[in-house]
Amino acid sequence: MLIVALAGCTPSTRMEPGATWVNSDEQRIILTTAGFKATRPIRVKYTDAWQTQEYALFRADGRQCEMIYAEADRAFTVALDYQMPIKKMVTTWNLNSRQNLIWGPLGRIDRRFGTWFYRPYN
């Protein structure tokens, strides 16, 4: 009897590039702020060979919160490098395009799952 075992030769479990709705067991973005706690967000994910991104849109009582979570596959040596810093990027969104934005201070949250950087604005 001959038994052969191969390990480490399986292809990546990531899908071909594309966008899909986020299943409840795949959610990475959770917002527990009282103003949005009862809302059901719209969630979309983009996946390719080396990354997964989740976009979540929360709306409640005339307020809106949009978040993007990006994660690189640990099997690849990559950096998540964006050409548009946050102050430039948010002015390209329709909601902000004709607004005079007031920026809050830069913030950082360190958790066991990673570090989050943010900057609120009105």
Summary of the structure (lengths in Angstrom):
residues: 122
radius of gyration: 18.5
end to end distance: 70.1
largest distance: 74.7
contacts: 215
relative contact order: 0.13
helix: 8%
strand: 34%
